[in-house]
């Protein structure tokens, strides 16, 4: 296998990804002609609710309903074709080499299992550890994500922990097998500002420590601007613009400009925020990487 530690080699390479669902009126495309690469960097994917962000992330993990029809000219992770991969092999890929952090731990964690048992189960499945070793590894992971007194937290159920602690527990589960890519789908949307920054700091530490890639799905432009290296803007299933996060204010596409104008600004208060005026031409205005 090629050396995917190099900065120039994509961890994930996507060309012309489409996700469609059958309806009475024919196929309804939720994701249309999406192309991008992710290296060992933090890539943000932003857009309004319903723009296809989460659908894109879940299609990479093959976690869509059976009715979904996913096609792509290329969908390769570390040189392996995800679309043609057998489901048994894909199950081992999930969590071990590609990890996904979901939006709300209250709905992502099993409510009838303690958080410690859930992390330990992941250790046993992916790392083939015995029960004692899995417990020891679980306590180490809880401490790694800055949870004080892991012994106290281990026997708690998901409803007994706060949202911030639940999200840290989710992160600890996702880094067990040292994946090469993490897909984070709105991982901080249910958290208050101070806890959000703590969780992002932990995630940033792990990314830097392990030199892995991140696809950060969000609708928060300011958050993505400050946290990510590069940003893809999605509208109606298309990626309409890709830009460096630090240069987001220089975006040229009218949709991105409209999103920015709709943001409240403390240093430039306005009586009424701008309303985004959409153009049907945007549905055909896609920006991605060349089909090479």
C-alpha positions as semicolon CSV with decimal commas, in nm:
position;residue;x (nm);y (nm);z (nm)
1;X;0,000;0,000;0,000
2;X;0,119;0,355;-0,073
3;X;0,251;0,575;0,206
4;X;-0,046;0,790;0,300
5;X;0,155;0,986;0,556
6;X;0,266;1,228;0,288
7;X;0,103;1,570;0,287
8;X;0,028;1,557;-0,087
9;X;-0,153;1,222;-0,095
10;X;-0,526;1,242;-0,018
11;X;-0,661;1,023;0,260
12;X;-1,001;1,045;0,094
13;X;-1,063;1,113;-0,275
14;X;-1,417;1,175;-0,400
15;X;-1,524;1,242;-0,760
16;X;-1,876;1,306;-0,883
17;X;-2,052;1,165;-0,575
18;X;-2,430;1,146;-0,607
19;X;-2,692;1,029;-0,359
20;X;-3,049;0,981;-0,482
21;X;-3,374;0,846;-0,338
22;X;-3,661;0,697;-0,540
23;X;-3,990;0,888;-0,520
24;X;-4,323;0,875;-0,703
25;X;-4,190;1,148;-0,930
26;X;-3,863;0,966;-1,002
27;X;-3,519;0,991;-0,845
28;X;-3,467;1,283;-0,608
29;X;-3,098;1,375;-0,588
30;X;-2,988;1,487;-0,241
31;X;-2,617;1,508;-0,332
32;X;-2,519;1,607;-0,684
33;X;-2,180;1,577;-0,849
34;X;-1,970;1,639;-0,537
35;X;-1,590;1,617;-0,573
36;X;-1,320;1,684;-0,316
37;X;-1,003;1,551;-0,154
38;X;-0,913;1,542;0,214
39;X;-0,553;1,521;0,326
40;X;-0,417;1,550;0,679
41;X;-0,606;1,872;0,738
42;X;-0,927;2,010;0,886
43;X;-1,186;2,058;0,612
44;X;-1,516;2,226;0,691
45;X;-1,838;2,150;0,504
46;X;-2,097;2,421;0,561
47;X;-2,440;2,513;0,431
48;X;-2,800;2,549;0,539
49;X;-3,003;2,266;0,689
50;X;-3,107;2,032;0,409
51;X;-2,819;2,124;0,180
52;X;-2,681;1,767;0,182
53;X;-2,395;1,800;0,431
54;X;-2,486;1,510;0,659
55;X;-2,595;1,301;0,360
56;X;-2,248;1,345;0,214
57;X;-2,079;1,242;0,540
58;X;-2,298;0,938;0,589
59;X;-2,251;0,824;0,230
60;X;-1,875;0,810;0,290
61;X;-1,941;0,569;0,578
62;X;-2,212;0,384;0,383
63;X;-2,461;0,452;0,660
64;X;-2,756;0,555;0,442
65;X;-3,090;0,370;0,417
66;X;-3,110;0,080;0,174
67;X;-3,331;0,285;-0,057
68;X;-3,050;0,535;-0,114
69;X;-2,868;0,504;-0,446
70;X;-2,505;0,612;-0,411
71;X;-2,284;0,647;-0,718
72;X;-1,942;0,802;-0,776
73;X;-1,669;0,802;-1,037
74;X;-1,429;0,765;-0,747
75;X;-1,479;0,707;-0,376
76;X;-1,143;0,595;-0,242
77;X;-1,009;0,592;0,111
78;X;-0,635;0,532;0,144
79;X;-0,640;0,377;-0,204
80;X;-0,934;0,140;-0,136
81;X;-1,267;0,165;-0,317
82;X;-1,541;0,222;-0,059
83;X;-1,829;0,166;-0,303
84;X;-1,724;-0,185;-0,404
85;X;-1,605;-0,291;-0,060
86;X;-1,798;-0,588;0,089
87;X;-2,019;-0,494;0,383
88;X;-1,827;-0,715;0,627
89;X;-1,504;-0,535;0,539
90;X;-1,683;-0,199;0,557
91;X;-1,801;-0,277;0,910
92;X;-1,439;-0,321;1,015
93;X;-1,349;0,002;0,835
94;X;-1,603;0,202;1,037
95;X;-1,461;0,309;1,367
96;X;-1,124;0,151;1,302
97;X;-1,000;0,354;1,004
98;X;-1,283;0,603;0,950
99;X;-1,458;0,737;1,261
100;X;-1,774;0,944;1,285
101;X;-1,874;1,177;1,568
102;X;-2,246;1,245;1,560
103;X;-2,443;1,550;1,666
104;X;-2,601;1,462;2,000
105;X;-2,461;1,194;2,233
106;X;-2,807;1,148;2,387
107;X;-2,918;0,985;2,061
108;X;-2,583;0,834;1,958
109;X;-2,497;0,641;2,274
110;X;-2,685;0,326;2,379
111;X;-2,918;0,435;2,664
112;X;-2,921;0,092;2,835
113;X;-2,543;0,045;2,852
114;X;-2,301;0,231;3,076
115;X;-2,062;0,462;2,893
116;X;-1,769;0,255;3,015
117;X;-1,915;-0,067;2,877
118;X;-1,979;0,098;2,541
119;X;-1,620;0,216;2,507
120;X;-1,489;-0,120;2,630
121;X;-1,703;-0,300;2,373
122;X;-1,541;-0,094;2,098
123;X;-1,197;-0,184;2,235
124;X;-1,282;-0,554;2,229
125;X;-1,423;-0,542;1,876
126;X;-1,154;-0,336;1,705
127;X;-0,848;-0,407;1,918
128;X;-0,937;-0,766;2,019
129;X;-0,871;-0,692;2,387
130;X;-0,990;-0,903;2,679
131;X;-1,230;-0,752;2,932
132;X;-0,963;-0,639;3,178
133;X;-0,743;-0,478;2,914
134;X;-1,045;-0,309;2,755
135;X;-1,146;-0,155;3,088
136;X;-0,793;-0,026;3,144
137;X;-0,784;0,121;2,792
138;X;-1,126;0,280;2,846
139;X;-1,011;0,460;3,160
140;X;-0,704;0,585;2,973
141;X;-0,922;0,718;2,692
142;X;-1,160;0,895;2,930
143;X;-0,863;1,063;3,092
144;X;-0,725;1,151;2,748
145;X;-1,036;1,354;2,666
146;X;-0,999;1,549;2,994
147;X;-1,269;1,370;3,195
148;X;-1,183;1,397;3,562
149;X;-1,220;1,084;3,774
150;X;-1,277;0,825;3,494
151;X;-1,352;0,557;3,755
152;X;-1,659;0,755;3,860
153;X;-1,776;0,815;3,503
154;X;-1,723;0,456;3,382
155;X;-2,044;0,310;3,540
156;X;-2,269;0,605;3,445
157;X;-2,544;0,580;3,184
158;X;-2,568;0,836;2,899
159;X;-2,858;1,022;3,063
160;X;-2,643;1,075;3,373
161;X;-2,373;1,278;3,198
162;X;-2,384;1,633;3,064
163;X;-2,389;1,713;2,692
164;X;-2,024;1,820;2,697
165;X;-1,913;1,507;2,879
166;X;-2,123;1,292;2,646
167;X;-1,952;1,445;2,345
168;X;-1,610;1,379;2,500
169;X;-1,714;1,018;2,553
170;X;-1,811;0,999;2,184
171;X;-1,469;1,136;2,087
172;X;-1,294;0,881;2,308
173;X;-1,484;0,599;2,133
174;X;-1,387;0,733;1,791
175;X;-1,012;0,747;1,859
176;X;-0,978;0,398;2,006
177;X;-0,837;0,238;1,692
178;X;-0,643;0,547;1,578
179;X;-0,839;0,619;1,257
180;X;-0,690;0,807;0,962
181;X;-1,004;1,018;0,910
182;X;-1,269;1,156;1,144
183;X;-1,606;1,278;1,015
184;X;-1,760;1,513;1,272
185;X;-2,127;1,589;1,199
186;X;-2,233;1,898;1,398
187;X;-2,040;1,771;1,703
188;X;-2,085;2,091;1,906
189;X;-2,427;2,221;1,801
190;X;-2,597;2,101;2,122
191;X;-2,332;2,257;2,350
192;X;-2,300;2,603;2,502
193;X;-2,015;2,827;2,390
194;X;-1,767;2,751;2,670
195;X;-1,813;2,374;2,654
196;X;-1,798;2,390;2,274
197;X;-1,453;2,545;2,288
198;X;-1,334;2,278;2,532
199;X;-1,453;1,999;2,302
200;X;-1,295;2,163;1,996
201;X;-0,967;2,203;2,187
202;X;-0,966;1,831;2,271
203;X;-1,043;1,742;1,910
204;X;-0,769;1,974;1,786
205;X;-0,517;1,815;2,024
206;X;-0,599;1,466;1,897
207;X;-0,578;1,570;1,531
208;X;-0,237;1,730;1,581
209;X;-0,107;1,444;1,794
210;X;-0,204;1,172;1,547
211;X;-0,170;1,368;1,221
212;X;-0,506;1,263;1,079
213;X;-0,771;1,422;0,859
214;X;-1,103;1,576;0,961
215;X;-1,426;1,648;0,773
216;X;-1,610;1,895;0,999
217;X;-1,977;1,931;0,903
218;X;-2,144;2,244;1,038
219;X;-2,375;2,534;0,963
220;X;-2,177;2,771;1,188
221;X;-1,960;2,985;0,960
222;X;-1,773;3,159;1,240
223;X;-1,687;2,830;1,407
224;X;-1,560;2,673;1,085
225;X;-1,366;2,987;0,996
226;X;-1,172;2,974;1,323
227;X;-1,128;2,595;1,347
228;X;-1,073;2,460;0,996
229;X;-0,799;2,495;0,735
230;X;-1,025;2,485;0,431
231;X;-1,399;2,527;0,377
232;X;-1,641;2,378;0,122
233;X;-1,975;2,557;0,085
234;X;-2,272;2,339;-0,008
235;X;-2,602;2,446;-0,161
236;X;-2,883;2,210;-0,268
237;X;-2,650;1,910;-0,289
238;X;-2,373;2,095;-0,477
239;X;-2,041;2,227;-0,358
240;X;-2,056;2,580;-0,497
241;X;-1,727;2,710;-0,358
242;X;-1,407;2,594;-0,187
243;X;-1,187;2,843;-0,006
244;X;-0,925;2,871;0,267
245;X;-1,099;2,918;0,602
246;X;-0,895;3,228;0,684
247;X;-1,011;3,388;0,358
248;X;-1,382;3,311;0,399
249;X;-1,464;3,683;0,392
250;X;-1,317;3,693;0,040
251;X;-1,564;3,434;-0,092
252;X;-1,694;3,515;-0,440
253;X;-2,002;3,297;-0,480
254;X;-2,322;3,493;-0,409
255;X;-2,455;3,212;-0,189
256;X;-2,149;3,226;0,039
257;X;-2,167;3,606;0,040
258;X;-2,535;3,585;0,133
259;X;-2,461;3,353;0,426
260;X;-2,193;3,590;0,553
261;X;-2,420;3,894;0,524
262;X;-2,686;3,713;0,728
263;X;-2,450;3,681;1,025
264;X;-2,497;3,931;1,310
265;X;-2,183;4,132;1,391
266;X;-2,118;4,299;1,725
267;X;-1,880;4,554;1,575
268;X;-2,122;4,642;1,294
269;X;-2,475;4,610;1,440
270;X;-2,761;4,624;1,193
271;X;-3,128;4,682;1,256
272;X;-3,224;4,406;1,013
273;X;-3,010;4,119;0,885
274;X;-2,991;4,054;0,513
275;X;-3,221;3,790;0,364
276;X;-3,057;3,548;0,123
277;X;-3,185;3,588;-0,232
278;X;-3,147;3,259;-0,419
279;X;-3,081;3,215;-0,789
280;X;-3,194;2,900;-0,978
281;X;-2,862;2,913;-1,167
282;X;-2,685;2,811;-0,844
283;X;-2,824;2,459;-0,891
284;X;-2,585;2,413;-1,182
285;X;-2,296;2,614;-1,035
286;X;-2,065;2,351;-0,889
287;X;-1,704;2,385;-0,784
288;X;-1,484;2,086;-0,700
289;X;-1,153;1,930;-0,786
290;X;-1,074;1,835;-1,146
291;X;-1,178;1,492;-1,265
292;X;-0,831;1,346;-1,300
